[in-house]
């Protein structure tokens, strides 16, 4: 792969991630699903809370969360259609704003890549939601696959450094 081909691939992945954020926040579920490979895996099991770097305890808004609540096994989803259905059901009635920053993208072959994106998201719940607002700061850890000339998210794991919830 030439340097130019590598730079083009990196830009195509940046565009994919921009489309991912836009379609998610715009509730364009067909567009959102198309960002994923058909056999993609989305891992949000550890996304509701941050972890204290010294103790490993789960924390939200400065409060320690019981470990039994810290890992949500149902937040591991397999397949683009299932990811779409799960995320749509989770946030369809919310106002969401997702930002990705300072991507570290590595092209590992002509058809595979990986990246870490710094992220911030804001979720505003509908009336009656158990939280009014959740603001998260963390990282997307992703792999990508080029299928039929287009890049797709193959795996996505969301981790949080901090969660503020009111």
C-alpha positions in Angstrom: 0.0 0.0 0.0 1.4 3.4 -1.0 1.5 6.4 1.3 -1.2 8.0 -0.8 -3.4 4.9 -0.6 -2.9 4.8 3.2 -3.9 8.5 3.5 -7.0 8.0 1.4 -8.0 5.0 3.5 -7.5 7.1 6.7 -9.7 9.9 5.3 -12.4 7.4 4.2 -12.4 6.0 7.8 -12.7 9.6 9.2 -15.7 10.2 6.8 -17.2 6.9 8.0 -17.0 7.9 11.6 -18.5 11.4 10.8 -21.4 9.7 9.1 -21.8 7.4 12.1 -22.2 10.3 14.5 -24.5 12.3 12.1 -26.8 9.4 11.5 -26.9 8.4 15.1 -27.8 11.8 16.4 -30.1 12.5 13.4 -31.9 9.2 14.0 -31.2 8.0 10.4 -31.3 4.3 11.4 -30.7 3.0 7.9 -27.6 5.2 7.5 -26.5 4.2 11.0 -26.7 0.5 10.3 -24.8 1.0 7.0 -21.8 2.2 9.0 -21.3 -1.3 10.4 -20.1 -4.5 8.7 -22.9 -7.1 8.6 -21.2 -9.2 11.3 -20.0 -6.3 13.5 -19.9 -6.4 17.3 -20.8 -3.4 19.5 -19.5 -3.6 23.1 -21.0 -1.1 25.5 -20.9 -3.3 28.6 -18.6 -0.9 30.4 -20.0 2.3 29.0 -22.4 3.5 31.7 -19.7 4.2 34.3 -16.1 5.3 34.4 -13.5 3.5 36.5 -11.3 4.9 39.2 -7.7 4.5 38.0 -6.4 3.6 41.4 -9.0 1.2 42.7 -10.9 0.1 39.6 -14.2 1.0 41.2 -17.1 2.0 38.9 -18.0 5.7 39.4 -20.8 8.0 38.1 -20.9 11.6 39.1 -18.3 11.0 41.7 -20.2 8.2 43.4 -19.1 4.6 43.6 -21.5 2.2 41.9 -21.9 -1.4 43.0 -20.0 -3.8 40.7 -23.2 -5.7 40.1 -24.5 -2.6 38.3 -21.3 -1.6 36.6 -21.2 -4.2 33.8 -24.3 -4.5 31.7 -23.9 -7.8 29.8 -26.9 -7.1 27.6 -24.9 -4.2 26.0 -22.8 -6.7 23.9 -24.5 -6.8 20.5 -23.7 -8.9 17.4 -24.6 -8.0 13.9 -25.4 -4.7 12.2 -29.2 -5.2 12.2 -29.2 -6.1 15.9 -26.9 -3.2 16.7 -29.3 -0.8 14.9 -32.3 -2.3 16.7 -30.6 -2.1 20.1 -29.3 1.5 19.7 -32.5 2.7 18.1 -34.6 1.3 21.0 -32.2 2.8 23.5 -32.0 6.4 22.2 -34.9 7.0 19.8 -36.7 9.2 22.3 -33.6 11.1 23.5 -31.7 14.1 22.2 -28.2 12.9 21.7 -25.0 14.7 20.7 -21.9 12.6 19.9 -18.4 14.0 19.2 -15.3 12.1 18.1 -11.9 13.7 18.4 -8.2 13.1 17.7 -8.5 9.8 16.0 -5.4 7.5 16.0 -6.0 5.5 12.9 -3.8 2.6 11.8 -4.2 0.9 8.4 -3.2 -2.7 9.1 -3.8 -4.1 5.6 -5.5 -2.9 2.4 -8.8 -4.2 3.9 -8.4 -3.8 7.7 -7.7 -0.9 10.1 -8.0 0.0 13.7 -8.5 3.3 15.6 -9.0 4.9 19.0 -11.2 8.0 19.0 -11.5 10.3 22.0 -15.2 11.0 22.5 -17.7 13.0 24.3 -21.5 12.4 24.3 -24.5 14.0 25.8 -27.8 12.1 26.2 -30.9 14.0 27.3 -33.7 11.7 28.3 -37.4 12.1 27.6 -39.7 13.0 30.5 -39.8 10.1 33.0 -36.3 8.8 32.0 -34.4 7.8 35.1 -31.7 10.4 34.3 -32.3 13.9 33.0 -28.8 14.2 31.4 -25.8 11.9 31.0 -22.5 13.4 29.8 -19.7 10.9 29.0 -16.1 11.3 28.2 -14.0 8.4 26.9 -12.9 6.5 23.9 -14.2 4.4 21.0 -11.8 1.4 20.3 -12.6 0.2 16.8 -11.6 -2.1 14.0 -12.7 -1.7 10.4 -13.1 -3.8 7.4 -13.2 -2.8 3.7 -16.0 -4.6 2.0 -16.9 -4.0 -1.7 -14.7 -0.9 -1.7 -16.2 0.7 1.4 -15.0 0.9 5.0 -17.3 -0.4 7.7 -17.0 -0.7 11.5 -16.2 -4.3 12.4 -15.9 -3.9 16.1 -16.6 -1.0 18.4 -15.9 -0.9 22.2 -16.9 2.2 24.1 -15.1 3.0 27.4 -15.6 6.0 29.6 -13.1 7.9 31.6 -15.8 10.0 33.3 -19.6 10.0 33.5 -21.6 12.9 34.8 -25.3 12.1 35.3 -28.1 14.2 36.7 
